[in-house]
Amino acid sequence: MLTGRKTNYQLIMLSLLGLLGILGLTACGNSGSTGTGVAGNTGTSGTGPVLLSPGQNSGQAKLSVRAQLDSSQARRAIENYRINRNEKSGPYQFAGADLNGDGRAEILVYFTGENWCAKTGCTLAVLTPSNPGYRTVSTIKRVKLPVMVGLNSRNGWRNLIVKSGGGGIALQNVTLEFSGNGYPGNATLVPGIPSDVQLQGEVLFAEGGQGPVQLGGSGG
């Protein structure tokens, strides 16, 4: 009888120890899940170099990649670009933006002369500082305003968001991503952004020609 009581007591104790073990594992599992969720929310998004500055009249941060240009140097670089392409002079507008996060301004030039445009849009050029002067990163045809610098990057360079189309081609916004060698050369060949997607970024060249730009060429 005594042996039987000991056996029952041992079984009861083993059962209690097993129950306590299960409860402990459950508590650990819940704690681990919460930690993973926090890490996931605070991890890096992999969107590349993003420059932030305080937004006006707001406690939130506002995207800003605009950068100052030496106007005379920029105009010389644009003129050299035009001459190298054997194009006629004409009106254009330009703005500075740090697209690759190196602290130096790229020149974005929007040419609007007749020889630079088609029904589907005009030509956007991206020039980057080199030694000496500037070198051409990309020449993008069939671009319509507005031209925006997007929030995300590809291969270390910020995405560009432009409008393209017309002349029988659907008018739509498209995202131009940097391939490693440059941006796409024809905006009409890039898939459109769905119309229900809100565009997010900073406008460099606004529709109607208004915006934080400087004018150049024979048109002003």
PyMOL CGO cylinders between C-alpha atoms (Angstrom):
from pymol import cmd
from pymol.cgo import CYLINDER

trace = [
    CYLINDER, 0.00, 0.00, 0.00, 2.82, 2.41, 0.84, 0.3, 1, 1, 1, 1, 1, 1,
    CYLINDER, 2.82, 2.41, 0.84, 4.49, 1.73, -2.48, 0.3, 1, 1, 1, 1, 1, 1,
    CYLINDER, 4.49, 1.73, -2.48, 1.24, 2.46, -4.30, 0.3, 1, 1, 1, 1, 1, 1,
    CYLINDER, 1.24, 2.46, -4.30, 0.83, 5.78, -2.48, 0.3, 1, 1, 1, 1, 1, 1,
    CYLINDER, 0.83, 5.78, -2.48, 4.39, 6.80, -3.41, 0.3, 1, 1, 1, 1, 1, 1,
    CYLINDER, 4.39, 6.80, -3.41, 3.73, 5.98, -7.05, 0.3, 1, 1, 1, 1, 1, 1,
    CYLINDER, 3.73, 5.98, -7.05, 0.55, 8.09, -7.09, 0.3, 1, 1, 1, 1, 1, 1,
    CYLINDER, 0.55, 8.09, -7.09, 2.37, 10.97, -5.41, 0.3, 1, 1, 1, 1, 1, 1,
    CYLINDER, 2.37, 10.97, -5.41, 5.17, 10.80, -7.98, 0.3, 1, 1, 1, 1, 1, 1,
    CYLINDER, 5.17, 10.80, -7.98, 2.67, 10.84, -10.84, 0.3, 1, 1, 1, 1, 1, 1,
    CYLINDER, 2.67, 10.84, -10.84, 0.91, 13.88, -9.38, 0.3, 1, 1, 1, 1, 1, 1,
    CYLINDER, 0.91, 13.88, -9.38, 4.21, 15.76, -9.00, 0.3, 1, 1, 1, 1, 1, 1,
    CYLINDER, 4.21, 15.76, -9.00, 5.28, 14.94, -12.56, 0.3, 1, 1, 1, 1, 1, 1,
    CYLINDER, 5.28, 14.94, -12.56, 1.94, 16.19, -13.86, 0.3, 1, 1, 1, 1, 1, 1,
    CYLINDER, 1.94, 16.19, -13.86, 2.31, 19.46, -11.95, 0.3, 1, 1, 1, 1, 1, 1,
    CYLINDER, 2.31, 19.46, -11.95, 5.87, 19.95, -13.24, 0.3, 1, 1, 1, 1, 1, 1,
    CYLINDER, 5.87, 19.95, -13.24, 4.71, 19.32, -16.80, 0.3, 1, 1, 1, 1, 1, 1,
    CYLINDER, 4.71, 19.32, -16.80, 1.88, 21.86, -16.45, 0.3, 1, 1, 1, 1, 1, 1,
    CYLINDER, 1.88, 21.86, -16.45, 4.28, 24.48, -15.09, 0.3, 1, 1, 1, 1, 1, 1,
    CYLINDER, 4.28, 24.48, -15.09, 6.65, 23.84, -18.00, 0.3, 1, 1, 1, 1, 1, 1,
    CYLINDER, 6.65, 23.84, -18.00, 3.87, 24.37, -20.56, 0.3, 1, 1, 1, 1, 1, 1,
    CYLINDER, 3.87, 24.37, -20.56, 2.85, 27.64, -18.89, 0.3, 1, 1, 1, 1, 1, 1,
    CYLINDER, 2.85, 27.64, -18.89, 6.47, 28.84, -18.95, 0.3, 1, 1, 1, 1, 1, 1,
    CYLINDER, 6.47, 28.84, -18.95, 6.89, 28.09, -22.64, 0.3, 1, 1, 1, 1, 1, 1,
    CYLINDER, 6.89, 28.09, -22.64, 3.67, 29.91, -23.47, 0.3, 1, 1, 1, 1, 1, 1,
    CYLINDER, 3.67, 29.91, -23.47, 4.82, 33.01, -21.59, 0.3, 1, 1, 1, 1, 1, 1,
    CYLINDER, 4.82, 33.01, -21.59, 8.16, 32.97, -23.42, 0.3, 1, 1, 1, 1, 1, 1,
    CYLINDER, 8.16, 32.97, -23.42, 6.45, 32.56, -26.78, 0.3, 1, 1, 1, 1, 1, 1,
    CYLINDER, 6.45, 32.56, -26.78, 4.22, 35.59, -26.18, 0.3, 1, 1, 1, 1, 1, 1,
    CYLINDER, 4.22, 35.59, -26.18, 7.19, 37.69, -25.09, 0.3, 1, 1, 1, 1, 1, 1,
    CYLINDER, 7.19, 37.69, -25.09, 9.21, 36.71, -28.17, 0.3, 1, 1, 1, 1, 1, 1,
    CYLINDER, 9.21, 36.71, -28.17, 6.34, 37.56, -30.52, 0.3, 1, 1, 1, 1, 1, 1,
    CYLINDER, 6.34, 37.56, -30.52, 6.04, 41.05, -29.10, 0.3, 1, 1, 1, 1, 1, 1,
    CYLINDER, 6.04, 41.05, -29.10, 9.76, 41.67, -29.45, 0.3, 1, 1, 1, 1, 1, 1,
    CYLINDER, 9.76, 41.67, -29.45, 9.75, 40.59, -33.07, 0.3, 1, 1, 1, 1, 1, 1,
    CYLINDER, 9.75, 40.59, -33.07, 6.88, 42.94, -33.84, 0.3, 1, 1, 1, 1, 1, 1,
    CYLINDER, 6.88, 42.94, -33.84, 8.70, 45.92, -32.38, 0.3, 1, 1, 1, 1, 1, 1,
    CYLINDER, 8.70, 45.92, -32.38, 11.88, 45.12, -34.26, 0.3, 1, 1, 1, 1, 1, 1,
    CYLINDER, 11.88, 45.12, -34.26, 9.95, 44.79, -37.50, 0.3, 1, 1, 1, 1, 1, 1,
    CYLINDER, 9.95, 44.79, -37.50, 8.30, 48.17, -37.09, 0.3, 1, 1, 1, 1, 1, 1,
    CYLINDER, 8.30, 48.17, -37.09, 11.53, 49.98, -36.25, 0.3, 1, 1, 1, 1, 1, 1,
    CYLINDER, 11.53, 49.98, -36.25, 13.81, 48.28, -38.77, 0.3, 1, 1, 1, 1, 1, 1,
    CYLINDER, 13.81, 48.28, -38.77, 15.26, 50.05, -41.82, 0.3, 1, 1, 1, 1, 1, 1,
    CYLINDER, 15.26, 50.05, -41.82, 13.12, 50.09, -44.95, 0.3, 1, 1, 1, 1, 1, 1,
    CYLINDER, 13.12, 50.09, -44.95, 16.03, 49.90, -47.37, 0.3, 1, 1, 1, 1, 1, 1,
    CYLINDER, 16.03, 49.90, -47.37, 14.87, 52.96, -49.32, 0.3, 1, 1, 1, 1, 1, 1,
    CYLINDER, 14.87, 52.96, -49.32, 18.33, 54.47, -49.69, 0.3, 1, 1, 1, 1, 1, 1,
    CYLINDER, 18.33, 54.47, -49.69, 19.53, 58.00, -48.85, 0.3, 1, 1, 1, 1, 1, 1,
    CYLINDER, 19.53, 58.00, -48.85, 16.67, 60.17, -47.60, 0.3, 1, 1, 1, 1, 1, 1,
    CYLINDER, 16.67, 60.17, -47.60, 17.24, 63.73, -46.43, 0.3, 1, 1, 1, 1, 1, 1,
    CYLINDER, 17.24, 63.73, -46.43, 14.72, 65.15, -43.99, 0.3, 1, 1, 1, 1, 1, 1,
    CYLINDER, 14.72, 65.15, -43.99, 14.06, 68.65, -42.74, 0.3, 1, 1, 1, 1, 1, 1,
    CYLINDER, 14.06, 68.65, -42.74, 11.32, 69.97, -40.39, 0.3, 1, 1, 1, 1, 1, 1,
    CYLINDER, 11.32, 69.97, -40.39, 8.05, 70.67, -42.18, 0.3, 1, 1, 1, 1, 1, 1,
    CYLINDER, 8.05, 70.67, -42.18, 6.57, 74.14, -42.03, 0.3, 1, 1, 1, 1, 1, 1,
    CYLINDER, 6.57, 74.14, -42.03, 3.78, 74.62, -39.49, 0.3, 1, 1, 1, 1, 1, 1,
    CYLINDER, 3.78, 74.62, -39.49, 3.98, 70.94, -38.65, 0.3, 1, 1, 1, 1, 1, 1,
    CYLINDER, 3.98, 70.94, -38.65, 5.66, 68.72, -36.10, 0.3, 1, 1, 1, 1, 1, 1,
    CYLINDER, 5.66, 68.72, -36.10, 6.31, 66.12, -38.80, 0.3, 1, 1, 1, 1, 1, 1,
    CYLINDER, 6.31, 66.12, -38.80, 9.42, 65.83, -40.92, 0.3, 1, 1, 1, 1, 1, 1,
    CYLINDER, 9.42, 65.83, -40.92, 9.24, 66.93, -44.54, 0.3, 1, 1, 1, 1, 1, 1,
    CYLINDER, 9.24, 66.93, -44.54, 11.24, 65.42, -47.36, 0.3, 1, 1, 1, 1, 1, 1,
    CYLINDER, 11.24, 65.42, -47.36, 13.73, 67.80, -48.94, 0.3, 1, 1, 1, 1, 1, 1,
    CYLINDER, 13.73, 67.80, -48.94, 16.45, 67.03, -51.46, 0.3, 1, 1, 1, 1, 1, 1,
    CYLINDER, 16.45, 67.03, -51.46, 16.69, 70.50, -52.98, 0.3, 1, 1, 1, 1, 1, 1,
    CYLINDER, 16.69, 70.50, -52.98, 20.24, 71.78, -53.11, 0.3, 1, 1, 1, 1, 1, 1,
    CYLINDER, 20.24, 71.78, -53.11, 21.84, 75.06, -54.05, 0.3, 1, 1, 1, 1, 1, 1,
    CYLINDER, 21.84, 75.06, -54.05, 23.53, 75.40, -57.41, 0.3, 1, 1, 1, 1, 1, 1,
    CYLINDER, 23.53, 75.40, -57.41, 26.11, 77.85, -58.65, 0.3, 1, 1, 1, 1, 1, 1,
    CYLINDER, 26.11, 77.85, -58.65, 23.97, 79.38, -61.40, 0.3, 1, 1, 1, 1, 1, 1,
    CYLINDER, 23.97, 79.38, -61.40, 26.84, 80.26, -63.72, 0.3, 1, 1, 1, 1, 1, 1,
    CYLINDER, 26.84, 80.26, -63.72, 28.44, 76.81, -63.39, 0.3, 1, 1, 1, 1, 1, 1,
    CYLINDER, 28.44, 76.81, -63.39, 25.07, 75.14, -63.96, 0.3, 1, 1, 1, 1, 1, 1,
    CYLINDER, 25.07, 75.14, -63.96, 24.44, 77.15, -67.12, 0.3, 1, 1, 1, 1, 1, 1,
    CYLINDER, 24.44, 77.15, -67.12, 27.90, 76.27, -68.46, 0.3, 1, 1, 1, 1, 1, 1,
    CYLINDER, 27.90, 76.27, -68.46, 27.27, 72.58, -67.76, 0.3, 1, 1, 1, 1, 1, 1,
    CYLINDER, 27.27, 72.58, -67.76, 23.90, 72.75, -69.52, 0.3, 1, 1, 1, 1, 1, 1,
    CYLINDER, 23.90, 72.75, -69.52, 25.43, 74.55, -72.51, 0.3, 1, 1, 1, 1, 1, 1,
    CYLINDER, 25.43, 74.55, -72.51, 28.19, 71.90, -72.77, 0.3, 1, 1, 1, 1, 1, 1,
    CYLINDER, 28.19, 71.90, -72.77, 25.53, 69.18, -72.62, 0.3, 1, 1, 1, 1, 1, 1,
    CYLINDER, 25.53, 69.18, -72.62, 23.59, 70.84, -75.47, 0.3, 1, 1, 1, 1, 1, 1,
    CYLINDER, 23.59, 70.84, -75.47, 26.71, 71.30, -77.61, 0.3, 1, 1, 1, 1, 1, 1,
    CYLINDER, 26.71, 71.30, -77.61, 27.80, 67.68, -77.11, 0.3, 1, 1, 1, 1, 1, 1,
    CYLINDER, 27.80, 67.68, -77.11, 24.38, 66.55, -78.34, 0.3, 1, 1, 1, 1, 1, 1,
    CYLINDER, 24.38, 66.55, -78.34, 24.52, 68.92, -81.35, 0.3, 1, 1, 1, 1, 1, 1,
    CYLINDER, 24.52, 68.92, -81.35, 21.17, 70.39, -80.38, 0.3, 1, 1, 1, 1, 1, 1,
    CYLINDER, 21.17, 70.39, -80.38, 19.93, 73.91, -81.06, 0.3, 1, 1, 1, 1, 1, 1,
    CYLINDER, 19.93, 73.91, -81.06, 19.68, 76.34, -78.17, 0.3, 1, 1, 1, 1, 1, 1,
    CYLINDER, 19.68, 76.34, -78.17, 16.25, 76.89, -76.68, 0.3, 1, 1, 1, 1, 1, 1,
    CYLINDER, 16.25, 76.89, -76.68, 14.32, 77.45, -73.47, 0.3, 1, 1, 1, 1, 1, 1,
    CYLINDER, 14.32, 77.45, -73.47, 14.83, 75.26, -70.44, 0.3, 1, 1, 1, 1, 1, 1,
    CYLINDER, 14.83, 75.26, -70.44, 14.43, 75.31, -66.68, 0.3, 1, 1, 1, 1, 1, 1,
    CYLINDER, 14.43, 75.31, -66.68, 16.73, 73.74, -64.14, 0.3, 1, 1, 1, 1, 1, 1,
    CYLINDER, 16.73, 73.74, -64.14, 16.90, 72.90, -60.46, 0.3, 1, 1, 1, 1, 1, 1,
    CYLINDER, 16.90, 72.90, -60.46, 19.39, 71.38, -58.02, 0.3, 1, 1, 1, 1, 1, 1,
    CYLINDER, 19.39, 71.38, -58.02, 18.69, 68.21, -56.04, 0.3, 1, 1, 1, 1, 1, 1,
    CYLINDER, 18.69, 68.21, -56.04, 20.94, 65.75, -54.22, 0.3, 1, 1, 1, 1, 1, 1,
    CYLINDER, 20.94, 65.75, -54.22, 19.70, 62.51, -55.77, 0.3, 1, 1, 1, 1, 1, 1,
    CYLINDER, 19.70, 62.51, -55.77, 22.45, 60.16, -54.53, 0.3, 1, 1, 1, 1, 1, 1,
    CYLINDER, 22.45, 60.16, -54.53, 22.94, 61.48, -51.00, 0.3, 1, 1, 1, 1, 1, 1,
    CYLINDER, 22.94, 61.48, -51.00, 26.57, 62.53, -51.43, 0.3, 1, 1, 1, 1, 1, 1,
    CYLINDER, 26.57, 62.53, -51.43, 25.92, 66.10, -50.29, 0.3, 1, 1, 1, 1, 1, 1,
    CYLINDER, 25.92, 66.10, -50.29, 26.41, 67.56, -53.79, 0.3, 1, 1, 1, 1, 1, 1,
    CYLINDER, 26.41, 67.56, -53.79, 23.68, 68.84, -56.08, 0.3, 1, 1, 1, 1, 1, 1,
    CYLINDER, 23.68, 68.84, -56.08, 22.77, 67.13, -59.30, 0.3, 1, 1, 1, 1, 1, 1,
    CYLINDER, 22.77, 67.13, -59.30, 21.40, 69.40, -62.03, 0.3, 1, 1, 1, 1, 1, 1,
    CYLINDER, 21.40, 69.40, -62.03, 18.00, 68.45, -63.41, 0.3, 1, 1, 1, 1, 1, 1,
    CYLINDER, 18.00, 68.45, -63.41, 17.26, 70.26, -66.68, 0.3, 1, 1, 1, 1, 1, 1,
    CYLINDER, 17.26, 70.26, -66.68, 13.87, 70.31, -68.39, 0.3, 1, 1, 1, 1, 1, 1,
    CYLINDER, 13.87, 70.31, -68.39, 14.24, 71.36, -72.03, 0.3, 1, 1, 1, 1, 1, 1,
    CYLINDER, 14.24, 71.36, -72.03, 11.09, 72.76, -73.66, 0.3, 1, 1, 1, 1, 1, 1,
    CYLINDER, 11.09, 72.76, -73.66, 12.32, 73.90, -77.07, 0.3, 1, 1, 1, 1, 1, 1,
    CYLINDER, 12.32, 73.90, -77.07, 10.65, 72.55, -80.19, 0.3, 1, 1, 1, 1, 1, 1,
    CYLINDER, 10.65, 72.55, -80.19, 13.58, 70.28, -81.02, 0.3, 1, 1, 1, 1, 1, 1,
    CYLINDER, 13.58, 70.28, -81.02, 13.47, 68.81, -77.49, 0.3, 1, 1, 1, 1, 1, 1,
    CYLINDER, 13.47, 68.81, -77.49, 9.77, 67.93, -77.37, 0.3, 1, 1, 1, 1, 1, 1,
    CYLINDER, 9.77, 67.93, -77.37, 7.16, 65.63, -78.87, 0.3, 1, 1, 1, 1, 1, 1,
    CYLINDER, 7.16, 65.63, -78.87, 3.43, 65.20, -78.26, 0.3, 1, 1, 1, 1, 1, 1,
    CYLINDER, 3.43, 65.20, -78.26, 4.24, 62.75, -75.48, 0.3, 1, 1, 1, 1, 1, 1,
    CYLINDER, 4.24, 62.75, -75.48, 6.55, 65.13, -73.60, 0.3, 1, 1, 1, 1, 1, 1,
    CYLINDER, 6.55, 65.13, -73.60, 9.89, 66.94, -73.54, 0.3, 1, 1, 1, 1, 1, 1,
    CYLINDER, 9.89, 66.94, -73.54, 13.43, 66.03, -72.51, 0.3, 1, 1, 1, 1, 1, 1,
    CYLINDER, 13.43, 66.03, -72.51, 14.69, 65.81, -68.94, 0.3, 1, 1, 1, 1, 1, 1,
    CYLINDER, 14.69, 65.81, -68.94, 18.46, 65.61, -68.36, 0.3, 1, 1, 1, 1, 1, 1,
    CYLINDER, 18.46, 65.61, -68.36, 20.25, 64.65, -65.15, 0.3, 1, 1, 1, 1, 1, 1,
    CYLINDER, 20.25, 64.65, -65.15, 23.82, 65.89, -64.70, 0.3, 1, 1, 1, 1, 1, 1,
    CYLINDER, 23.82, 65.89, -64.70, 26.06, 65.03, -61.75, 0.3, 1, 1, 1, 1, 1, 1,
    CYLINDER, 26.06, 65.03, -61.75, 29.23, 66.72, -60.44, 0.3, 1, 1, 1, 1, 1, 1,
    CYLINDER, 29.23, 66.72, -60.44, 32.41, 65.27, -61.90, 0.3, 1, 1, 1, 1, 1, 1,
    CYLINDER, 32.41, 65.27, -61.90, 36.05, 66.28, -62.00, 0.3, 1, 1, 1, 1, 1, 1,
    CYLINDER, 36.05, 66.28, -62.00, 36.04, 68.64, -63.70, 0.3, 1, 1, 1, 1, 1, 1,
    CYLINDER, 36.04, 68.64, -63.70, 32.54, 70.02, -64.25, 0.3, 1, 1, 1, 1, 1, 1,
    CYLINDER, 32.54, 70.02, -64.25, 29.54, 67.74, -64.70, 0.3, 1, 1, 1, 1, 1, 1,
    CYLINDER, 29.54, 67.74, -64.70, 28.86, 64.51, -66.54, 0.3, 1, 1, 1, 1, 1, 1,
    CYLINDER, 28.86, 64.51, -66.54, 25.58, 63.25, -67.97, 0.3, 1, 1, 1, 1, 1, 1,
    CYLINDER, 25.58, 63.25, -67.97, 23.79, 60.63, -65.89, 0.3, 1, 1, 1, 1, 1, 1,
    CYLINDER, 23.79, 60.63, -65.89, 20.66, 60.32, -68.03, 0.3, 1, 1, 1, 1, 1, 1,
    CYLINDER, 20.66, 60.32, -68.03, 18.71, 61.86, -70.88, 0.3, 1, 1, 1, 1, 1, 1,
    CYLINDER, 18.71, 61.86, -70.88, 15.03, 61.02, -70.47, 0.3, 1, 1, 1, 1, 1, 1,
    CYLINDER, 15.03, 61.02, -70.47, 12.63, 61.71, -73.34, 0.3, 1, 1, 1, 1, 1, 1,
    CYLINDER, 12.63, 61.71, -73.34, 8.84, 61.97, -73.38, 0.3, 1, 1, 1, 1, 1, 1,
    CYLINDER, 8.84, 61.97, -73.38, 8.56, 63.67, -69.97, 0.3, 1, 1, 1, 1, 1, 1,
    CYLINDER, 8.56, 63.67, -69.97, 5.69, 65.94, -68.99, 0.3, 1, 1, 1, 1, 1, 1,
    CYLINDER, 5.69, 65.94, -68.99, 5.30, 68.00, -65.85, 0.3, 1, 1, 1, 1, 1, 1,
    CYLINDER, 5.30, 68.00, -65.85, 5.21, 67.70, -62.92, 0.3, 1, 1, 1, 1, 1, 1,
    CYLINDER, 5.21, 67.70, -62.92, 8.64, 66.22, -62.17, 0.3, 1, 1, 1, 1, 1, 1,
    CYLINDER, 8.64, 66.22, -62.17, 9.00, 64.95, -58.60, 0.3, 1, 1, 1, 1, 1, 1,
    CYLINDER, 9.00, 64.95, -58.60, 11.75, 63.36, -56.53, 0.3, 1, 1, 1, 1, 1, 1,
    CYLINDER, 11.75, 63.36, -56.53, 10.17, 60.29, -54.91, 0.3, 1, 1, 1, 1, 1, 1,
    CYLINDER, 10.17, 60.29, -54.91, 10.58, 58.99, -51.37, 0.3, 1, 1, 1, 1, 1, 1,
    CYLINDER, 10.58, 58.99, -51.37, 12.33, 55.75, -52.36, 0.3, 1, 1, 1, 1, 1, 1,
    CYLINDER, 12.33, 55.75, -52.36, 15.64, 54.94, -54.01, 0.3, 1, 1, 1, 1, 1, 1,
    CYLINDER, 15.64, 54.94, -54.01, 17.05, 52.26, -56.28, 0.3, 1, 1, 1, 1, 1, 1,
    CYLINDER, 17.05, 52.26, -56.28, 20.77, 51.52, -56.43, 0.3, 1, 1, 1, 1, 1, 1,
    CYLINDER, 20.77, 51.52, -56.43, 21.52, 54.53, -54.22, 0.3, 1, 1, 1, 1, 1, 1,
    CYLINDER, 21.52, 54.53, -54.22, 19.71, 57.11, -56.37, 0.3, 1, 1, 1, 1, 1, 1,
    CYLINDER, 19.71, 57.11, -56.37, 16.33, 58.61, -55.63, 0.3, 1, 1, 1, 1, 1, 1,
    CYLINDER, 16.33, 58.61, -55.63, 13.39, 57.67, -57.83, 0.3, 1, 1, 1, 1, 1, 1,
    CYLINDER, 13.39, 57.67, -57.83, 11.95, 60.30, -60.14, 0.3, 1, 1, 1, 1, 1, 1,
    CYLINDER, 11.95, 60.30, -60.14, 8.19, 60.56, -60.68, 0.3, 1, 1, 1, 1, 1, 1,
    CYLINDER, 8.19, 60.56, -60.68, 7.07, 62.19, -63.94, 0.3, 1, 1, 1, 1, 1, 1,
    CYLINDER, 7.07, 62.19, -63.94, 4.05, 62.33, -66.20, 0.3, 1, 1, 1, 1, 1, 1,
    CYLINDER, 4.05, 62.33, -66.20, 4.16, 61.04, -69.75, 0.3, 1, 1, 1, 1, 1, 1,
    CYLINDER, 4.16, 61.04, -69.75, 1.82, 60.34, -72.64, 0.3, 1, 1, 1, 1, 1, 1,
    CYLINDER, 1.82, 60.34, -72.64, -0.38, 62.01, -75.21, 0.3, 1, 1, 1, 1, 1, 1,
    CYLINDER, -0.38, 62.01, -75.21, -0.68, 61.71, -78.97, 0.3, 1, 1, 1, 1, 1, 1,
    CYLINDER, -0.68, 61.71, -78.97, -2.59, 58.45, -78.70, 0.3, 1, 1, 1, 1, 1, 1,
    CYLINDER, -2.59, 58.45, -78.70, -0.62, 57.18, -75.68, 0.3, 1, 1, 1, 1, 1, 1,
    CYLINDER, -0.62, 57.18, -75.68, -2.40, 57.17, -72.31, 0.3, 1, 1, 1, 1, 1, 1,
    CYLINDER, -2.40, 57.17, -72.31, -1.39, 60.08, -70.07, 0.3, 1, 1, 1, 1, 1, 1,
    CYLINDER, -1.39, 60.08, -70.07, -0.11, 58.66, -66.79, 0.3, 1, 1, 1, 1, 1, 1,
    CYLINDER, -0.11, 58.66, -66.79, 2.37, 59.12, -63.97, 0.3, 1, 1, 1, 1, 1, 1,
    CYLINDER, 2.37, 59.12, -63.97, 5.40, 56.82, -63.99, 0.3, 1, 1, 1, 1, 1, 1,
    CYLINDER, 5.40, 56.82, -63.99, 8.29, 56.07, -61.61, 0.3, 1, 1, 1, 1, 1, 1,
    CYLINDER, 8.29, 56.07, -61.61, 11.78, 56.28, -63.10, 0.3, 1, 1, 1, 1, 1, 1,
    CYLINDER, 11.78, 56.28, -63.10, 14.19, 54.05, -61.15, 0.3, 1, 1, 1, 1, 1, 1,
    CYLINDER, 14.19, 54.05, -61.15, 17.97, 54.18, -61.36, 0.3, 1, 1, 1, 1, 1, 1,
    CYLINDER, 17.97, 54.18, -61.36, 19.35, 51.01, -62.97, 0.3, 1, 1, 1, 1, 1, 1,
    CYLINDER, 19.35, 51.01, -62.97, 22.92, 51.45, -61.78, 0.3, 1, 1, 1, 1, 1, 1,
    CYLINDER, 22.92, 51.45, -61.78, 23.88, 53.11, -65.05, 0.3, 1, 1, 1, 1, 1, 1,
    CYLINDER, 23.88, 53.11, -65.05, 21.10, 55.68, -65.31, 0.3, 1, 1, 1, 1, 1, 1,
    CYLINDER, 21.10, 55.68, -65.31, 17.36, 56.32, -65.47, 0.3, 1, 1, 1, 1, 1, 1,
    CYLINDER, 17.36, 56.32, -65.47, 15.14, 54.97, -68.27, 0.3, 1, 1, 1, 1, 1, 1,
    CYLINDER, 15.14, 54.97, -68.27, 15.62, 56.88, -71.52, 0.3, 1, 1, 1, 1, 1, 1,
    CYLINDER, 15.62, 56.88, -71.52, 11.95, 56.96, -72.56, 0.3, 1, 1, 1, 1, 1, 1,
    CYLINDER, 11.95, 56.96, -72.56, 9.25, 57.66, -69.98, 0.3, 1, 1, 1, 1, 1, 1,
    CYLINDER, 9.25, 57.66, -69.98, 6.45, 56.28, -72.16, 0.3, 1, 1, 1, 1, 1, 1,
    CYLINDER, 6.45, 56.28, -72.16, 7.99, 52.78, -71.97, 0.3, 1, 1, 1, 1, 1, 1,
    CYLINDER, 7.99, 52.78, -71.97, 7.74, 52.66, -68.16, 0.3, 1, 1, 1, 1, 1, 1,
    CYLINDER, 7.74, 52.66, -68.16, 4.63, 51.07, -66.58, 0.3, 1, 1, 1, 1, 1, 1,
    CYLINDER, 4.63, 51.07, -66.58, 2.22, 53.63, -65.17, 0.3, 1, 1, 1, 1, 1, 1,
    CYLINDER, 2.22, 53.63, -65.17, 1.47, 54.21, -61.51, 0.3, 1, 1, 1, 1, 1, 1,
    CYLINDER, 1.47, 54.21, -61.51, -2.10, 53.10, -60.66, 0.3, 1, 1, 1, 1, 1, 1,
    CYLINDER, -2.10, 53.10, -60.66, -4.43, 56.10, -60.59, 0.3, 1, 1, 1, 1, 1, 1,
    CYLINDER, -4.43, 56.10, -60.59, -5.58, 55.34, -57.03, 0.3, 1, 1, 1, 1, 1, 1,
    CYLINDER, -5.58, 55.34, -57.03, -2.02, 55.53, -55.64, 0.3, 1, 1, 1, 1, 1, 1,
    CYLINDER, -2.02, 55.53, -55.64, -1.19, 58.83, -53.96, 0.3, 1, 1, 1, 1, 1, 1,
    CYLINDER, -1.19, 58.83, -53.96, 2.02, 60.38, -55.27, 0.3, 1, 1, 1, 1, 1, 1,
    CYLINDER, 2.02, 60.38, -55.27, 4.54, 61.18, -52.54, 0.3, 1, 1, 1, 1, 1, 1,
    CYLINDER, 4.54, 61.18, -52.54, 7.68, 63.21, -53.05, 0.3, 1, 1, 1, 1, 1, 1,
    CYLINDER, 7.68, 63.21, -53.05, 9.03, 66.70, -53.63, 0.3, 1, 1, 1, 1, 1, 1,
    CYLINDER, 9.03, 66.70, -53.63, 8.08, 68.69, -56.73, 0.3, 1, 1, 1, 1, 1, 1,
    CYLINDER, 8.08, 68.69, -56.73, 11.01, 70.16, -58.65, 0.3, 1, 1, 1, 1, 1, 1,
    CYLINDER, 11.01, 70.16, -58.65, 9.18, 71.20, -61.81, 0.3, 1, 1, 1, 1, 1, 1,
    CYLINDER, 9.18, 71.20, -61.81, 5.47, 71.85, -61.35, 0.3, 1, 1, 1, 1, 1, 1,
    CYLINDER, 5.47, 71.85, -61.35, 2.74, 71.82, -63.98, 0.3, 1, 1, 1, 1, 1, 1,
    CYLINDER, 2.74, 71.82, -63.98, 2.41, 75.21, -65.60, 0.3, 1, 1, 1, 1, 1, 1,
    CYLINDER, 2.41, 75.21, -65.60, 6.14, 75.83, -65.27, 0.3, 1, 1, 1, 1, 1, 1,
    CYLINDER, 6.14, 75.83, -65.27, 5.88, 77.10, -61.70, 0.3, 1, 1, 1, 1, 1, 1,
    CYLINDER, 5.88, 77.10, -61.70, 8.11, 75.86, -58.92, 0.3, 1, 1, 1, 1, 1, 1,
    CYLINDER, 8.11, 75.86, -58.92, 11.55, 76.23, -57.33, 0.3, 1, 1, 1, 1, 1, 1,
    CYLINDER, 11.55, 76.23, -57.33, 13.42, 76.44, -60.64, 0.3, 1, 1, 1, 1, 1, 1,
    CYLINDER, 13.42, 76.44, -60.64, 15.59, 78.79, -62.63, 0.3, 1, 1, 1, 1, 1, 1,
    CYLINDER, 15.59, 78.79, -62.63, 15.06, 79.55, -66.29, 0.3, 1, 1, 1, 1, 1, 1,
    CYLINDER, 15.06, 79.55, -66.29, 17.68, 79.51, -68.99, 0.3, 1, 1, 1, 1, 1, 1,
    CYLINDER, 17.68, 79.51, -68.99, 18.25, 79.40, -72.72, 0.3, 1, 1, 1, 1, 1, 1,
    CYLINDER, 18.25, 79.40, -72.72, 16.74, 81.68, -75.32, 0.3, 1, 1, 1, 1, 1, 1,
    CYLINDER, 16.74, 81.68, -75.32, 13.36, 81.45, -73.63, 0.3, 1, 1, 1, 1, 1, 1,
    CYLINDER, 13.36, 81.45, -73.63, 14.48, 83.28, -70.50, 0.3, 1, 1, 1, 1, 1, 1,
]
cmd.load_cgo(trace, "trace")
